Amino acid sequence: MSDFTKIRDLLGSDASNLLDFNSPKISKDLLHLPRPDWVSHAFGDSDRNPRVLANLQRLYGTGRLANTGYLSILPVDQGIEHSGGASFAKNPIYFDSENIVKLAIEGGCNAVCSTYGVLGSVARRYAHKIPFMVKINHNQLLTYPNVFDEVMFGTVKQAYEMGAAAVGATIYFGSPESNRQIQEVSQAFALAHEYGLATVLWCYLRNSAFKQDKDYHVSADLTGQANHLGVTIQADIIKQKLPENNGGYLAVQAKDKGFGKIDKRVYSELTSDHPIDLARYQVANCYLGRQGLINSGGASGENDFAEAVKTAVINKRAGGQGLISGRKAFQRPLAEGAKLLQTIQDVYLTKEVTIA
């Protein structure tokens, strides 16, 4: 059975809608699309220094997706973000930091992303074998009552000295703390570029006002603007949740006319309700794809393989650059987790899955 047939089978009733869609609102001709010489294409004219280019090439040149312009990254910072017990009880081997790195290597990933502690504990053994991406800020859940605020856990110099290729950070756009986080992360990313490290930004939304008749934390218009803020502070790669709806601006403005600004042509001329169109609007806000968009894999559930393939197909056909999928992979036996990561990668390696 070919990989394309397997992908169709996993998509099930969604196969035709996702694989045959070819009328996007924003033409692919306007986009910077993934390609083997991506680093030269996207960053060759930029202000990134040669050491940043070298580390970006390490990221794009490692693993099963090497030199395709696509990325498959294993992120395991959930021990802090969701707590160790909540994250690793299903599969306790991942309390051992080394197994996190082993899974990324076995799964054929471009990079492994985790905390200072996880990556630092095994850096001498693995930093030269797979690119390290150090997550430099976190929201920890031991404070009572729980607060939701990303704070710095270490320095860029620490990441550099352990041999990392990149740093990653999260900003909760829309939150009361977002202005401080923007300043902190912007300064950290500028220093990371001085050290020669690539930068990856989790452009997440967090504000109770974004929950109206729907959860607009995953609306294309609001997440798209978060992406646009992310590339403004020179994130080389943007991580975002896959959009599930649209009209977040309009819903919040119906409650408070003083919120934000939007042009209604976004909803009529730049997007439709098709999931590929919604994701393409996210790509458009990353300078029409000049900075790569990777989507998150989401929580683990009963249909992880099918859900992961669906997310990958939407991302690829929208013009995105890959997935950063963690819980679906590490909350299962290592061999099975590696297989899931490789199933995601197969979407990007399968030429029949085209860009819409």
N, C-alpha and C positions, 0 to 999 in steps of 0.2 A: 504494500500500500504506500503510495507517495505521501510526502509530507503535506501537500496541498489537500489531498483527500482526507487525511487525518484532521487537518484544520477545519475543513468543511463539516466533518462528522462532529467535531467538538462544538462547533458553532450551532449545530442543530437547526432549529427553526429560524435563527437569526442569520444563517449563512447567506441567503440571497440578498437580504437587506444590507448587509455589511460588505459583502464581497463584490456585489454588482452595482453599487452606488457610484455614479460617475457624473453627477451634476452639482458639484459644490458651488456655494455662493462666491467664495474667493478662489480664483483659478490657481492651480498648482504652478502655472507659469510665473506667478508673482513671487513664489517662495524660493528661499535658499534650501535646497533639498539635500538630505544625507548623501554623501559620496565618498569614495575611497580616500581622496586627498582633502578631507574635511578641514583639518587644522590649517592647512595652507589657504584654503578657500575662505574660511570664516575669520581667521585671525591674522592672516598674512599682512593685511594692511592696518592692523590695530596697533594699540600702544602696548600690547603685551610683550614682555621681554623674551629673549630666546629660551630662557629656562622655563618660563610658563609654557611656551610652545612645545618644548621637549616633554614636559609632564602631561600636557594635553594629548600629545602623540602617544605617550605610554598608555593613557586611558583608552584612546580610540584604537590602539594597536595591540591590545591584549585580549585573549580569550577566543571563543568560537566566533564572535562577531568582529574580530580584528580586521581593521582596514576596510570596513564596509560603510562607515559613517554612523553606525548604530551602537547603542550601549545596552548592556545588561549588567545591572549592579545589584549586589546583595547588601541591603542595609539592615543592620541589627543594632539599633540603639534603643529598642523597645524595653530593655531591662531598666532603663531610666524613665523613658517616656510613658510606659504602661505598667511598670514594675516588673521585677524579675520573676516573681511568683506567677503573675498573670500571663507572662510571656513564655516562660520555659517549663511550666508544670506539665504541659503536654509532651514535652521532649527534653528531659532534664540534662541531656548531654551538652546542651548549649549554655548551661551555666559555666562550662569550661570554655574560655575565650578561644582556645586553639581550634575547637571544632567549628566555630563560626568562619574562620579563615579557610579551614579545610573544605567546608561546604562551598564557598565561593570558587575555590580552585577546582574542585570536583565538578561543579556545575558549569564550568567554562565561562565564568563571568569576566567582564572587563576590569572590575574593581570590587573591593570589599569596603563597605562603609560601616564604621562603628565608633565607639567612644575612645577617649584617650587611654582609658584603662585597658580595654580589650585589645586594642592594636599595639599599645606600648608593651603589653605583657609578652608578646610574641614577635616583636619587631625584628630582632636579630635573625630569627629563623625565616621570616616570610616577607619582609618589606621589599626584598629584591625579586620575589617570585610572583607577586601580584600587586598592582597598585593599591596603596592604602588611601582611603578618604576618611579623614578624621572629622567627626561631628563635634563642633566646638561649642555649641550651646544646646541647652536642653530645658524642658519643662519637667520638673520632678514632682511626684505625687505624694510625698511623705508629709508635706506641710498640712496642718489641719487648722481650719478647713482647707480643702484643696484650692490652690491658686493656679492660674494658667498664665505663665509668664516664662518665656525663654530667657535663660541667663547663661552667661559665659562660664564654662567649666575649666578652662585652661587658656593657654596662649598659642598664638600662631607659631612662635618659635619652638614650642614643644612638638608640634606637628611636623615642622621642618626637620627637627633633630632626630625624630624617629624614622625618617626616610619617607614620609608621606608624599604622595603625588598631588593631593588635593585636600582642601578643607570644605566642609559643608556646614550650613547653618540654617536655622529656621527663623522666619519673621511671621508673627501673627498680625497680618495686615487687618486694619479695622479695629484692633483692640486698643484700650487706653494706653497700653505700654508700647504701641507700635513705633511711635516717633523715637523713643529711646533705643529700641531694637534696631531701627533703621540706621541710627548713628553708630551704634556699636558694631553692627555687622559691616557697614560700609567701611569703617576704619580697619576692621579685621581683614576684609577682602583686599583693601589697598596694600596692607602689610603683607598679606599672603602673596600677592603678585610681586612685591619687591623680593620676597624670598624665592620666587619661582614656582609657587604652587597654584594650581588651578582652583577655581571657586565654583561651588554648587549651592544654589539657594532653594530651600523649601519655601515656596510662596503660599503659605496657608492663610486662611481667613479665620477670624474668631471674634464674633460679636453676637450677643443674643438678639440684636435687632435683625440679623440676617436670617433668623428663623421666623417665617411668616406662615402663609398657607403651605409653603414648602420649605425645605432646608436649602436656602440660597448660599450657604457656604460652598456649594458645588455648582453654582450657576456659571455659565460661560462668560457672562459680562463682568461679574465681579472677580472671578478668578483670572480672567484675561487682564484686567487692570492690575491685579496683584503681580502677574507676570511682568507687565510693563514697568512696574516699579522695581522689580527684581533685576531686570537687565539694565535699568538706569544706574544701579550701584555696581555694575560691572560683574554680575554673576556670569560665568562662562557657560553654565548649564542651569536650566530652570527645572525644578521638580514641582509638579502640581497634581492634585487629584483630578481624575477624569471628570469632565463636566456631566452632570445628570439632568440639568434643566437650564433655563435662561430667564431673564427678566428680574434679576435681583435688584438692580437699580430701581426699576419701576415699582417693585413691591415695597422697598424701603421708602421711596419718595412718596408713596401713597399715604404713609404714616407720618413722614416728616419731609416736607418739600425742600427743606434746606440741605438735604443730604446729596452730595456729589453732583456730577453732571454726566449726561449721556445724550446721544443723538439717536432718535428712534430708528434711523436707517440701519443701526447696528442689528436690529431685529428683523428688518425686512430685506435689506440688501446685502448684509454681511454674514447672516446666519439663518438657518432654518431650524426645525426641531429634530433634524437627523443627527445622530450622535457624532458622525464624522464632521459635519459642519460645525457643531459646537466645539469639538476639539480643535478644528482648524482655526477658530477664532482665538483660542489660546496660543496656537503657533504664531498667528499673525501679530499678537502682542509681544512676541519675542523677536521684534524687528523682522517680521516676516520669515522667521526661521533662522535668522543669522546666528542667534543663540539657540542651542538645541533644547527642545522640550522633552523631558522624560516624565511619564506618568507613574503614579504610585500603584502598587499591586493590590492594596486593600487587605482587609482582614481575612483570616482563614475561615473556610466553611466547608459545606458538603460537596460543592462542585468546583473545587479550586482550579482544576485543569481547564475546564470549559470557561470559567470566568477569566482566568489569566489569558487565555488565547483571545477571548473577545476584547479584552482591554488592549492587548498588543495589536490586534487587527485595526481597531479604531485609531490607536496612536499612529501606527505606520501609515495607514491610508490617509490620515489627516496631514501627514508631513512631519510627524514627531520623530524622535530619535531613539525611543526605546522605553524600557520599563525599569523601575527600581523596586523590586519585589522582595519582601522579607518574610512576613508571617506565613504566607502560603508555602514557603519553602522550608523554613526552619521548624515549623510546628508539625513536622512529620519525620520519619526516619531519613538518615542522611542520603541514602541512595535514591529514595523517592523524591526528596527535596531537590537533589541534583537533576533528576529527570524532569521535574516541573520547570526548573530554570532553563533547561535545554529545550523544552517544549515551547517556551516563550521565545527563545532565540530562533527556533525553527521558523517562526512567523517572519522574522526579519531576513532570514536566509532564503525564503521561498519566493522566487521571482514572480510566481503567479499572483501573489498578494501585492498588488500594485498601489501606487499613490493615486488617489482619486482626483 
